[in-house]
Amino acid sequence: MLIASGALPAWSVSPAMGIMGFFGGIAGPSRDLLVRHAATARFGQQAFGRVYGFVYSGLDLGLAVSPLVFGPLMDAGRFGAVLAGVALLQGAAILTALGVGRGSRSSQAA
């Protein structure tokens, strides 16, 4: 959101986007472990492959649809809206991960 607001000086946008990419890369393996833990905690070890496939099919769908959503915004020169949309979706992903983490802990306690 900071980049989308235009509050950063021009020289700092590229390093800020590099930092975003770095932390996005760090989140990938954590996401895989979260999916594995949540799938086995809720549905048992035998359901892991099905849940993993479902999650990654959703990721592929998102990667296929996002250019259709964000492309017209970029063509219109609304780059701040694209970055705000990405920030919103990343925030939703974090909230979802927190919810799954809480849900898998409570299902283990039961």
Biopython code that builds the backbone (N, CA, C, O; Angstrom):
import numpy as np
from Bio.PDB.StructureBuilder import StructureBuilder

atoms = [
    (1, "MET", "N", (0.830, -1.189, 0.000)),
    (1, "MET", "CA", (0.000, 0.000, 0.000)),
    (1, "MET", "C", (0.876, 1.256, 0.000)),
    (1, "MET", "O", (0.499, 2.288, -0.554)),
    (2, "LEU", "N", (2.032, 1.153, 0.619)),
    (2, "LEU", "CA", (2.939, 2.291, 0.649)),
    (2, "LEU", "C", (3.402, 2.649, -0.765)),
    (2, "LEU", "O", (3.459, 3.826, -1.122)),
    (3, "ILE", "N", (3.725, 1.649, -1.554)),
    (3, "ILE", "CA", (4.141, 1.910, -2.934)),
    (3, "ILE", "C", (2.955, 2.442, -3.736)),
    (3, "ILE", "O", (3.104, 3.376, -4.524)),
    (4, "ALA", "N", (1.792, 1.855, -3.537)),
    (4, "ALA", "CA", (0.603, 2.272, -4.285)),
    (4, "ALA", "C", (0.215, 3.713, -3.974)),
    (4, "ALA", "O", (-0.323, 4.407, -4.836)),
    (5, "SER", "N", (0.480, 4.167, -2.759)),
    (5, "SER", "CA", (0.090, 5.527, -2.376)),
    (5, "SER", "C", (0.949, 6.592, -3.049)),
    (5, "SER", "O", (0.548, 7.752, -3.140)),
    (6, "GLY", "N", (2.122, 6.200, -3.517)),
    (6, "GLY", "CA", (3.023, 7.166, -4.135)),
    (6, "GLY", "C", (3.822, 7.963, -3.115)),
    (6, "GLY", "O", (4.460, 8.955, -3.466)),
    (7, "ALA", "N", (3.792, 7.538, -1.854)),
    (7, "ALA", "CA", (4.487, 8.262, -0.791)),
    (7, "ALA", "C", (6.000, 8.031, -0.808)),
    (7, "ALA", "O", (6.755, 8.823, -0.245)),
    (8, "LEU", "N", (6.437, 6.964, -1.442)),
    (8, "LEU", "CA", (7.870, 6.670, -1.485)),
    (8, "LEU", "C", (8.557, 7.515, -2.543)),
    (8, "LEU", "O", (7.972, 7.786, -3.592)),
    (9, "PRO", "N", (9.794, 7.937, -2.285)),
    (9, "PRO", "CA", (10.533, 8.627, -3.357)),
    (9, "PRO", "C", (10.816, 7.655, -4.501)),
    (9, "PRO", "O", (10.909, 6.445, -4.292)),
    (10, "ALA", "N", (10.949, 8.184, -5.681)),
    (10, "ALA", "CA", (11.101, 7.357, -6.883)),
    (10, "ALA", "C", (12.280, 6.397, -6.771)),
    (10, "ALA", "O", (12.176, 5.263, -7.238)),
    (11, "TRP", "N", (13.396, 6.803, -6.170)),
    (11, "TRP", "CA", (14.580, 5.953, -6.087)),
    (11, "TRP", "C", (14.342, 4.720, -5.221)),
    (11, "TRP", "O", (15.057, 3.728, -5.366)),
    (12, "SER", "N", (13.350, 4.754, -4.319)),
    (12, "SER", "CA", (13.148, 3.645, -3.386)),
    (12, "SER", "C", (12.113, 2.623, -3.856)),
    (12, "SER", "O", (11.915, 1.603, -3.195)),
    (13, "VAL", "N", (11.455, 2.878, -4.980)),
    (13, "VAL", "CA", (10.412, 1.953, -5.445)),
    (13, "VAL", "C", (11.009, 0.610, -5.864)),
    (13, "VAL", "O", (10.484, -0.437, -5.486)),
    (14, "SER", "N", (12.084, 0.621, -6.628)),
    (14, "SER", "CA", (12.691, -0.649, -7.053)),
    (14, "SER", "C", (13.195, -1.468, -5.868)),
    (14, "SER", "O", (12.907, -2.663, -5.809)),
    (15, "PRO", "N", (13.942, -0.879, -4.912)),
    (15, "PRO", "CA", (14.332, -1.677, -3.744)),
    (15, "PRO", "C", (13.123, -2.183, -2.948)),
    (15, "PRO", "O", (13.143, -3.308, -2.449)),
    (16, "ALA", "N", (12.081, -1.372, -2.827)),
    (16, "ALA", "CA", (10.887, -1.801, -2.094)),
    (16, "ALA", "C", (10.220, -2.992, -2.792)),
    (16, "ALA", "O", (9.748, -3.916, -2.129)),
    (17, "MET", "N", (10.181, -2.970, -4.114)),
    (17, "MET", "CA", (9.591, -4.096, -4.836)),
    (17, "MET", "C", (10.482, -5.330, -4.728)),
    (17, "MET", "O", (9.977, -6.451, -4.677)),
    (18, "GLY", "N", (11.804, -5.137, -4.692)),
    (18, "GLY", "CA", (12.712, -6.256, -4.460)),
    (18, "GLY", "C", (12.480, -6.881, -3.084)),
    (18, "GLY", "O", (12.496, -8.103, -2.940)),
    (19, "ILE", "N", (12.269, -6.047, -2.089)),
    (19, "ILE", "CA", (11.980, -6.540, -0.736)),
    (19, "ILE", "C", (10.659, -7.306, -0.722)),
    (19, "ILE", "O", (10.544, -8.349, -0.077)),
    (20, "MET", "N", (9.661, -6.778, -1.442)),
    (20, "MET", "CA", (8.371, -7.491, -1.543)),
    (20, "MET", "C", (8.571, -8.869, -2.156)),
    (20, "MET", "O", (8.019, -9.852, -1.662)),
    (21, "GLY", "N", (9.346, -8.952, -3.215)),
    (21, "GLY", "CA", (9.604, -10.235, -3.865)),
    (21, "GLY", "C", (10.349, -11.188, -2.963)),
    (21, "GLY", "O", (10.056, -12.384, -2.946)),
    (22, "PHE", "N", (11.317, -10.674, -2.208)),
    (22, "PHE", "CA", (12.083, -11.503, -1.282)),
    (22, "PHE", "C", (11.161, -12.130, -0.242)),
    (22, "PHE", "O", (11.218, -13.336, 0.000)),
    (23, "PHE", "N", (10.316, -11.313, 0.367)),
    (23, "PHE", "CA", (9.422, -11.844, 1.396)),
    (23, "PHE", "C", (8.329, -12.725, 0.799)),
    (23, "PHE", "O", (7.850, -13.647, 1.460)),
    (24, "GLY", "N", (7.934, -12.456, -0.430)),
    (24, "GLY", "CA", (7.000, -13.373, -1.105)),
    (24, "GLY", "C", (7.629, -14.739, -1.325)),
    (24, "GLY", "O", (6.967, -15.768, -1.183)),
    (25, "GLY", "N", (8.925, -14.744, -1.676)),
    (25, "GLY", "CA", (9.644, -16.007, -1.847)),
    (25, "GLY", "C", (9.801, -16.763, -0.548)),
    (25, "GLY", "O", (9.732, -17.992, -0.528)),
    (26, "ILE", "N", (10.010, -16.044, 0.533)),
    (26, "ILE", "CA", (10.111, -16.688, 1.840)),
    (26, "ILE", "C", (8.775, -17.310, 2.235)),
    (26, "ILE", "O", (8.748, -18.355, 2.886)),
    (27, "ALA", "N", (7.672, -16.681, 1.850)),
    (27, "ALA", "CA", (6.349, -17.169, 2.243)),
    (27, "ALA", "C", (5.970, -18.462, 1.529)),
    (27, "ALA", "O", (5.145, -19.216, 2.046)),
    (28, "GLY", "N", (6.543, -18.744, 0.360)),
    (28, "GLY", "CA", (6.176, -19.945, -0.403)),
    (28, "GLY", "C", (6.338, -21.236, 0.376)),
    (28, "GLY", "O", (5.370, -21.983, 0.508)),
    (29, "PRO", "N", (7.524, -21.531, 0.899)),
    (29, "PRO", "CA", (7.675, -22.766, 1.676)),
    (29, "PRO", "C", (6.803, -22.784, 2.932)),
    (29, "PRO", "O", (6.297, -23.838, 3.319)),
    (30, "SER", "N", (6.627, -21.629, 3.566)),
    (30, "SER", "CA", (5.755, -21.565, 4.743)),
    (30, "SER", "C", (4.326, -21.916, 4.362)),
    (30, "SER", "O", (3.626, -22.603, 5.106)),
    (31, "ARG", "N", (3.898, -21.440, 3.201)),
    (31, "ARG", "CA", (2.553, -21.745, 2.719)),
    (31, "ARG", "C", (2.406, -23.252, 2.495)),
    (31, "ARG", "O", (1.379, -23.839, 2.836)),
    (32, "ASP", "N", (3.433, -23.867, 1.924)),
    (32, "ASP", "CA", (3.388, -25.316, 1.695)),
    (32, "ASP", "C", (3.264, -26.084, 2.999)),
    (32, "ASP", "O", (2.494, -27.040, 3.094)),
    (33, "LEU", "N", (4.024, -25.666, 4.004)),
    (33, "LEU", "CA", (3.954, -26.332, 5.304)),
    (33, "LEU", "C", (2.600, -26.111, 5.967)),
    (33, "LEU", "O", (2.071, -27.018, 6.610)),
    (34, "LEU", "N", (2.037, -24.919, 5.818)),
    (34, "LEU", "CA", (0.715, -24.639, 6.377)),
    (34, "LEU", "C", (-0.342, -25.524, 5.729)),
    (34, "LEU", "O", (-1.200, -26.074, 6.420)),
    (35, "VAL", "N", (-0.286, -25.663, 4.416)),
    (35, "VAL", "CA", (-1.256, -26.517, 3.715)),
    (35, "VAL", "C", (-1.105, -27.960, 4.180)),
    (35, "VAL", "O", (-2.103, -28.627, 4.453)),
    (36, "ARG", "N", (0.111, -28.443, 4.272)),
    (36, "ARG", "CA", (0.347, -29.820, 4.719)),
    (36, "ARG", "C", (-0.198, -30.038, 6.130)),
    (36, "ARG", "O", (-0.890, -31.023, 6.387)),
    (37, "HIS", "N", (0.114, -29.121, 7.039)),
    (37, "HIS", "CA", (-0.313, -29.269, 8.425)),
    (37, "HIS", "C", (-1.837, -29.204, 8.552)),
    (37, "HIS", "O", (-2.445, -30.018, 9.247)),
    (38, "ALA", "N", (-2.448, -28.227, 7.873)),
    (38, "ALA", "CA", (-3.898, -28.072, 7.966)),
    (38, "ALA", "C", (-4.623, -29.255, 7.336)),
    (38, "ALA", "O", (-5.634, -29.716, 7.866)),
    (39, "ALA", "N", (-4.113, -29.750, 6.208)),
    (39, "ALA", "CA", (-4.772, -30.870, 5.524)),
    (39, "ALA", "C", (-4.718, -32.135, 6.369)),
    (39, "ALA", "O", (-5.723, -32.833, 6.504)),
    (40, "THR", "N", (-3.566, -32.432, 6.933)),
    (40, "THR", "CA", (-3.446, -33.667, 7.712)),
    (40, "THR", "C", (-4.147, -33.549, 9.056)),
    (40, "THR", "O", (-4.648, -34.547, 9.575)),
    (41, "ALA", "N", (-4.194, -32.343, 9.636)),
    (41, "ALA", "CA", (-4.864, -32.162, 10.929)),
    (41, "ALA", "C", (-6.376, -32.321, 10.797)),
    (41, "ALA", "O", (-7.024, -32.874, 11.686)),
    (42, "ARG", "N", (-6.930, -31.843, 9.705)),
    (42, "ARG", "CA", (-8.391, -31.882, 9.549)),
    (42, "ARG", "C", (-8.902, -33.158, 8.887)),
    (42, "ARG", "O", (-9.936, -33.696, 9.283)),
    (43, "PHE", "N", (-8.181, -33.637, 7.884)),
    (43, "PHE", "CA", (-8.715, -34.710, 7.053)),
    (43, "PHE", "C", (-7.901, -35.995, 7.102)),
    (43, "PHE", "O", (-8.273, -36.981, 6.465)),
    (44, "GLY", "N", (-6.813, -36.004, 7.837)),
    (44, "GLY", "CA", (-5.977, -37.190, 7.909)),
    (44, "GLY", "C", (-4.927, -37.208, 6.812)),
    (44, "GLY", "O", (-5.028, -36.485, 5.821)),
    (45, "GLN", "N", (-3.930, -38.038, 7.006)),
    (45, "GLN", "CA", (-2.798, -38.116, 6.078)),
    (45, "GLN", "C", (-3.235, -38.505, 4.665)),
    (45, "GLN", "O", (-2.634, -38.050, 3.691)),
    (46, "GLN", "N", (-4.271, -39.339, 4.536)),
    (46, "GLN", "CA", (-4.681, -39.809, 3.213)),
    (46, "GLN", "C", (-5.300, -38.704, 2.348)),
    (46, "GLN", "O", (-5.367, -38.851, 1.127)),
    (47, "ALA", "N", (-5.752, -37.605, 2.958)),
    (47, "ALA", "CA", (-6.375, -36.529, 2.184)),
    (47, "ALA", "C", (-5.374, -35.468, 1.742)),
    (47, "ALA", "O", (-5.737, -34.525, 1.040)),
    (48, "PHE", "N", (-4.122, -35.616, 2.148)),
    (48, "PHE", "CA", (-3.145, -34.564, 1.872)),
    (48, "PHE", "C", (-3.024, -34.259, 0.389)),
    (48, "PHE", "O", (-3.031, -33.090, 0.005)),
    (49, "GLY", "N", (-2.915, -35.264, -0.445)),
    (49, "GLY", "CA", (-2.750, -35.045, -1.882)),
    (49, "GLY", "C", (-3.928, -34.322, -2.506)),
    (49, "GLY", "O", (-3.744, -33.440, -3.346)),
    (50, "ARG", "N", (-5.139, -34.687, -2.103)),
    (50, "ARG", "CA", (-6.334, -34.023, -2.648)),
    (50, "ARG", "C", (-6.381, -32.550, -2.238)),
    (50, "ARG", "O", (-6.655, -31.678, -3.062)),
    (51, "VAL", "N", (-6.113, -32.282, -0.958)),
    (51, "VAL", "CA", (-6.148, -30.900, -0.487)),
    (51, "VAL", "C", (-5.041, -30.088, -1.151)),
    (51, "VAL", "O", (-5.271, -28.955, -1.574)),
    (52, "TYR", "N", (-3.850, -30.656, -1.245)),
    (52, "TYR", "CA", (-2.717, -29.980, -1.877)),
    (52, "TYR", "C", (-3.056, -29.649, -3.333)),
    (52, "TYR", "O", (-2.790, -28.540, -3.798)),
    (53, "GLY", "N", (-3.640, -30.609, -4.047)),
    (53, "GLY", "CA", (-4.032, -30.374, -5.438)),
    (53, "GLY", "C", (-5.083, -29.290, -5.564)),
    (53, "GLY", "O", (-5.033, -28.482, -6.491)),
    (54, "PHE", "N", (-6.029, -29.263, -4.647)),
    (54, "PHE", "CA", (-7.082, -28.245, -4.662)),
    (54, "PHE", "C", (-6.488, -26.860, -4.441)),
    (54, "PHE", "O", (-6.829, -25.915, -5.152)),
    (55, "VAL", "N", (-5.600, -26.738, -3.457)),
    (55, "VAL", "CA", (-4.979, -25.450, -3.163)),
    (55, "VAL", "C", (-4.184, -24.950, -4.361)),
    (55, "VAL", "O", (-4.307, -23.787, -4.746)),
    (56, "TYR", "N", (-3.376, -25.815, -4.950)),
    (56, "TYR", "CA", (-2.534, -25.363, -6.049)),
    (56, "TYR", "C", (-3.305, -25.183, -7.343)),
    (56, "TYR", "O", (-2.860, -24.439, -8.217)),
    (57, "SER", "N", (-4.439, -25.834, -7.494)),
    (57, "SER", "CA", (-5.317, -25.525, -8.628)),
    (57, "SER", "C", (-5.869, -24.120, -8.471)),
    (57, "SER", "O", (-6.008, -23.389, -9.452)),
    (58, "GLY", "N", (-6.188, -23.739, -7.229)),
    (58, "GLY", "CA", (-6.649, -22.379, -6.961)),
    (58, "GLY", "C", (-5.577, -21.350, -7.259)),
    (58, "GLY", "O", (-5.867, -20.285, -7.805)),
    (59, "LEU", "N", (-4.341, -21.659, -6.905)),
    (59, "LEU", "CA", (-3.242, -20.744, -7.225)),
    (59, "LEU", "C", (-3.086, -20.583, -8.740)),
    (59, "LEU", "O", (-2.901, -19.473, -9.241)),
    (60, "ASP", "N", (-3.162, -21.692, -9.454)),
    (60, "ASP", "CA", (-3.053, -21.616, -10.918)),
    (60, "ASP", "C", (-4.198, -20.805, -11.514)),
    (60, "ASP", "O", (-3.993, -20.028, -12.447)),
    (61, "LEU", "N", (-5.391, -20.983, -10.981)),
    (61, "LEU", "CA", (-6.538, -20.212, -11.460)),
    (61, "LEU", "C", (-6.315, -18.715, -11.204)),
    (61, "LEU", "O", (-6.584, -17.882, -12.069)),
    (62, "GLY", "N", (-5.827, -18.392, -10.018)),
    (62, "GLY", "CA", (-5.548, -16.988, -9.706)),
    (62, "GLY", "C", (-4.492, -16.394, -10.619)),
    (62, "GLY", "O", (-4.608, -15.248, -11.054)),
    (63, "LEU", "N", (-3.458, -17.180, -10.910)),
    (63, "LEU", "CA", (-2.409, -16.700, -11.817)),
    (63, "LEU", "C", (-2.939, -16.518, -13.240)),
    (63, "LEU", "O", (-2.444, -15.670, -13.982)),
    (64, "ALA", "N", (-3.934, -17.304, -13.618)),
    (64, "ALA", "CA", (-4.509, -17.174, -14.955)),
    (64, "ALA", "C", (-5.484, -16.001, -15.053)),
    (64, "ALA", "O", (-5.580, -15.358, -16.098)),
    (65, "VAL", "N", (-6.204, -15.724, -13.969)),
    (65, "VAL", "CA", (-7.235, -14.680, -13.996)),
    (65, "VAL", "C", (-6.657, -13.291, -13.719)),
    (65, "VAL", "O", (-7.167, -12.298, -14.238)),
    (66, "SER", "N", (-5.606, -13.211, -12.913)),
    (66, "SER", "CA", (-5.095, -11.894, -12.514)),
    (66, "SER", "C", (-4.695, -11.001, -13.685)),
    (66, "SER", "O", (-4.925, -9.794, -13.605)),
    (67, "PRO", "N", (-4.110, -11.520, -14.773)),
    (67, "PRO", "CA", (-3.824, -10.609, -15.893)),
    (67, "PRO", "C", (-5.101, -10.026, -16.516)),
    (67, "PRO", "O", (-5.091, -8.909, -17.031)),
    (68, "LEU", "N", (-6.177, -10.777, -16.464)),
    (68, "LEU", "CA", (-7.431, -10.276, -17.014)),
    (68, "LEU", "C", (-8.017, -9.156, -16.154)),
    (68, "LEU", "O", (-8.699, -8.265, -16.659)),
    (69, "VAL", "N", (-7.743, -9.213, -14.856)),
    (69, "VAL", "CA", (-8.240, -8.186, -13.939)),
    (69, "VAL", "C", (-7.296, -6.981, -13.910)),
    (69, "VAL", "O", (-7.731, -5.836, -14.039)),
    (70, "PHE", "N", (-6.007, -7.254, -13.741)),
    (70, "PHE", "CA", (-5.061, -6.163, -13.566)),
    (70, "PHE", "C", (-4.540, -5.586, -14.874)),
    (70, "PHE", "O", (-4.087, -4.442, -14.895)),
    (71, "GLY", "N", (-4.591, -6.337, -15.957)),
    (71, "GLY", "CA", (-4.125, -5.838, -17.253)),
    (71, "GLY", "C", (-4.831, -4.577, -17.712)),
    (71, "GLY", "O", (-4.165, -3.609, -18.079)),
    (72, "PRO", "N", (-6.175, -4.555, -17.705)),
    (72, "PRO", "CA", (-6.859, -3.322, -18.115)),
    (72, "PRO", "C", (-6.520, -2.121, -17.226)),
    (72, "PRO", "O", (-6.449, -0.989, -17.704)),
    (73, "LEU", "N", (-6.311, -2.374, -15.937)),
    (73, "LEU", "CA", (-5.912, -1.273, -15.054)),
    (73, "LEU", "C", (-4.535, -0.740, -15.447)),
    (73, "LEU", "O", (-4.304, 0.469, -15.451)),
    (74, "MET", "N", (-3.628, -1.655, -15.775)),
    (74, "MET", "CA", (-2.297, -1.218, -16.193)),
    (74, "MET", "C", (-2.365, -0.480, -17.528)),
    (74, "MET", "O", (-1.691, 0.532, -17.719)),
    (75, "ASP", "N", (-3.182, -0.989, -18.449)),
    (75, "ASP", "CA", (-3.318, -0.316, -19.750)),
    (75, "ASP", "C", (-3.869, 1.093, -19.596)),
    (75, "ASP", "O", (-3.546, 1.987, -20.377)),
    (76, "ALA", "N", (-4.713, 1.282, -18.569)),
    (76, "ALA", "CA", (-5.295, 2.601, -18.329)),
    (76, "ALA", "C", (-4.356, 3.497, -17.522)),
    (76, "ALA", "O", (-4.694, 4.643, -17.227)),
    (77, "GLY", "N", (-3.178, 2.977, -17.165)),
    (77, "GLY", "CA", (-2.221, 3.773, -16.408)),
    (77, "GLY", "C", (-2.535, 3.873, -14.929)),
    (77, "GLY", "O", (-2.011, 4.750, -14.244)),
    (78, "ARG", "N", (-3.381, 2.989, -14.427)),
    (78, "ARG", "CA", (-3.770, 3.025, -13.007)),
    (78, "ARG", "C", (-2.895, 2.051, -12.210)),
    (78, "ARG", "O", (-3.385, 1.073, -11.646)),
    (79, "PHE", "N", (-1.612, 2.337, -12.178)),
    (79, "PHE", "CA", (-0.646, 1.445, -11.542)),
    (79, "PHE", "C", (-0.837, 1.391, -10.027)),
    (79, "PHE", "O", (-0.627, 0.347, -9.410)),
    (80, "GLY", "N", (-1.232, 2.506, -9.434)),
    (80, "GLY", "CA", (-1.514, 2.521, -8.000)),
    (80, "GLY", "C", (-2.662, 1.584, -7.646)),
    (80, "GLY", "O", (-2.633, 0.929, -6.604)),
    (81, "ALA", "N", (-3.676, 1.520, -8.513)),
    (81, "ALA", "CA", (-4.803, 0.621, -8.275)),
    (81, "ALA", "C", (-4.360, -0.836, -8.359)),
    (81, "ALA", "O", (-4.847, -1.683, -7.609)),
    (82, "VAL", "N", (-3.433, -1.126, -9.275)),
    (82, "VAL", "CA", (-2.905, -2.494, -9.383)),
    (82, "VAL", "C", (-2.168, -2.867, -8.104)),
    (82, "VAL", "O", (-2.391, -3.943, -7.551)),
    (83, "LEU", "N", (-1.294, -1.985, -7.633)),
    (83, "LEU", "CA", (-0.551, -2.276, -6.409)),
    (83, "LEU", "C", (-1.470, -2.368, -5.201)),
    (83, "LEU", "O", (-1.258, -3.207, -4.326)),
    (84, "ALA", "N", (-2.485, -1.521, -5.142)),
    (84, "ALA", "CA", (-3.455, -1.595, -4.044)),
    (84, "ALA", "C", (-4.227, -2.917, -4.108)),
    (84, "ALA", "O", (-4.497, -3.528, -3.074)),
    (85, "GLY", "N", (-4.579, -3.352, -5.307)),
    (85, "GLY", "CA", (-5.271, -4.639, -5.459)),
    (85, "GLY", "C", (-4.408, -5.807, -5.018)),
    (85, "GLY", "O", (-4.892, -6.734, -4.368)),
    (86, "VAL", "N", (-3.137, -5.762, -5.369)),
    (86, "VAL", "CA", (-2.213, -6.816, -4.941)),
    (86, "VAL", "C", (-2.086, -6.802, -3.421)),
    (86, "VAL", "O", (-2.095, -7.859, -2.790)),
    (87, "ALA", "N", (-1.968, -5.611, -2.826)),
    (87, "ALA", "CA", (-1.867, -5.502, -1.366)),
    (87, "ALA", "C", (-3.131, -6.037, -0.690)),
    (87, "ALA", "O", (-3.052, -6.709, 0.338)),
    (88, "LEU", "N", (-4.280, -5.740, -1.263)),
    (88, "LEU", "CA", (-5.546, -6.235, -0.712)),
    (88, "LEU", "C", (-5.606, -7.760, -0.773)),
    (88, "LEU", "O", (-6.000, -8.406, 0.197)),
    (89, "LEU", "N", (-5.223, -8.324, -1.891)),
    (89, "LEU", "CA", (-5.243, -9.781, -2.027)),
    (89, "LEU", "C", (-4.212, -10.450, -1.118)),
    (89, "LEU", "O", (-4.477, -11.519, -0.568)),
    (90, "GLN", "N", (-3.049, -9.836, -0.954)),
    (90, "GLN", "CA", (-2.053, -10.382, -0.031)),
    (90, "GLN", "C", (-2.572, -10.330, 1.403)),
    (90, "GLN", "O", (-2.368, -11.269, 2.172)),
    (91, "GLY", "N", (-3.239, -9.242, 1.762)),
    (91, "GLY", "CA", (-3.842, -9.145, 3.093)),
    (91, "GLY", "C", (-4.890, -10.218, 3.313)),
    (91, "GLY", "O", (-4.955, -10.818, 4.386)),
    (92, "ALA", "N", (-5.713, -10.461, 2.300)),
    (92, "ALA", "CA", (-6.719, -11.531, 2.403)),
    (92, "ALA", "C", (-6.052, -12.890, 2.548)),
    (92, "ALA", "O", (-6.543, -13.744, 3.286)),
    (93, "ALA", "N", (-4.929, -13.102, 1.847)),
    (93, "ALA", "CA", (-4.207, -14.371, 1.976)),
    (93, "ALA", "C", (-3.660, -14.552, 3.385)),
    (93, "ALA", "O", (-3.694, -15.655, 3.931)),
    (94, "ILE", "N", (-3.161, -13.481, 3.969)),
    (94, "ILE", "CA", (-2.639, -13.558, 5.344)),
    (94, "ILE", "C", (-3.761, -13.878, 6.321)),
    (94, "ILE", "O", (-3.599, -14.728, 7.196)),
    (95, "LEU", "N", (-4.887, -13.208, 6.178)),
    (95, "LEU", "CA", (-6.023, -13.480, 7.072)),
    (95, "LEU", "C", (-6.525, -14.913, 6.911)),
    (95, "LEU", "O", (-6.892, -15.557, 7.894)),
    (96, "THR", "N", (-6.544, -15.408, 5.688)),
    (96, "THR", "CA", (-6.953, -16.784, 5.448)),
    (96, "THR", "C", (-5.985, -17.762, 6.098)),
    (96, "THR", "O", (-6.406, -18.739, 6.718)),
    (97, "ALA", "N", (-4.694, -17.503, 5.957)),
    (97, "ALA", "CA", (-3.696, -18.379, 6.570)),
    (97, "ALA", "C", (-3.824, -18.385, 8.086)),
    (97, "ALA", "O", (-3.698, -19.432, 8.721)),
    (98, "LEU", "N", (-4.075, -17.213, 8.665)),
    (98, "LEU", "CA", (-4.261, -17.156, 10.118)),
    (98, "LEU", "C", (-5.493, -17.948, 10.540)),
    (98, "LEU", "O", (-5.471, -18.640, 11.558)),
    (99, "GLY", "N", (-6.568, -17.845, 9.758)),
    (99, "GLY", "CA", (-7.779, -18.602, 10.061)),
    (99, "GLY", "C", (-7.572, -20.100, 9.945)),
    (99, "GLY", "O", (-8.068, -20.863, 10.774)),
    (100, "VAL", "N", (-6.849, -20.524, 8.930)),
    (100, "VAL", "CA", (-6.563, -21.951, 8.758)),
    (100, "VAL", "C", (-5.689, -22.448, 9.898)),
    (100, "VAL", "O", (-5.892, -23.545, 10.417)),
    (101, "GLY", "N", (-4.703, -21.623, 10.286)),
    (101, "GLY", "CA", (-3.833, -22.006, 11.395)),
    (101, "GLY", "C", (-4.610, -22.184, 12.685)),
    (101, "GLY", "O", (-4.380, -23.143, 13.422)),
    (102, "ARG", "N", (-5.530, -21.266, 12.966)),
    (102, "ARG", "CA", (-6.361, -21.383, 14.167)),
    (102, "ARG", "C", (-7.266, -22.605, 14.091)),
    (102, "ARG", "O", (-7.447, -23.327, 15.071)),
    (103, "GLY", "N", (-7.832, -22.821, 12.901)),
    (103, "GLY", "CA", (-8.740, -23.961, 12.715)),
    (103, "GLY", "C", (-8.040, -25.297, 12.874)),
    (103, "GLY", "O", (-8.604, -26.231, 13.444)),
    (104, "SER", "N", (-6.813, -25.396, 12.374)),
    (104, "SER", "CA", (-6.100, -26.674, 12.481)),
    (104, "SER", "C", (-5.653, -26.928, 13.916)),
    (104, "SER", "O", (-5.584, -28.079, 14.347)),
    (105, "ARG", "N", (-5.347, -25.859, 14.664)),
    (105, "ARG", "CA", (-4.993, -26.035, 16.079)),
    (105, "ARG", "C", (-6.197, -26.491, 16.882)),
    (105, "ARG", "O", (-6.075, -27.359, 17.746)),
    (106, "SER", "N", (-7.380, -25.903, 16.599)),
    (106, "SER", "CA", (-8.566, -26.285, 17.352)),
    (106, "SER", "C", (-9.038, -27.689, 17.005)),
    (106, "SER", "O", (-9.582, -28.379, 17.868)),
    (107, "SER", "N", (-8.843, -28.136, 15.752)),
    (107, "SER", "CA", (-9.240, -29.493, 15.378)),
    (107, "SER", "C", (-8.290, -30.520, 15.970)),
    (107, "SER", "O", (-8.694, -31.660, 16.203)),
    (108, "GLN", "N", (-7.037, -30.150, 16.222)),
    (108, "GLN", "CA", (-6.111, -31.057, 16.885)),
    (108, "GLN", "C", (-6.457, -31.199, 18.363)),
    (108, "GLN", "O", (-6.282, -32.268, 18.947)),
    (109, "ALA", "N", (-6.951, -30.112, 18.968)),
    (109, "ALA", "CA", (-7.288, -30.158, 20.390)),
    (109, "ALA", "C", (-8.545, -30.976, 20.637)),
    (109, "ALA", "O", (-8.728, -31.519, 21.727)),
    (110, "ALA", "N", (-9.413, -31.070, 19.634)),
    (110, "ALA", "CA", (-10.681, -31.792, 19.797)),
    (110, "ALA", "C", (-10.516, -33.291, 19.716)),
    (110, "ALA", "O", (-11.495, -34.028, 19.835)),
]
sb = StructureBuilder()
sb.init_structure("model")
sb.init_model(0)
sb.init_chain("A")
sb.init_seg("    ")
for serial, (resi, resn, name, xyz) in enumerate(atoms, 1):
    if name == "N":
        sb.init_residue(resn, " ", resi, " ")
    sb.init_atom(name, np.array(xyz, "f"), 0.0, 1.0, " ", f" {name:<3s}", serial, name[0])
structure = sb.get_structure()
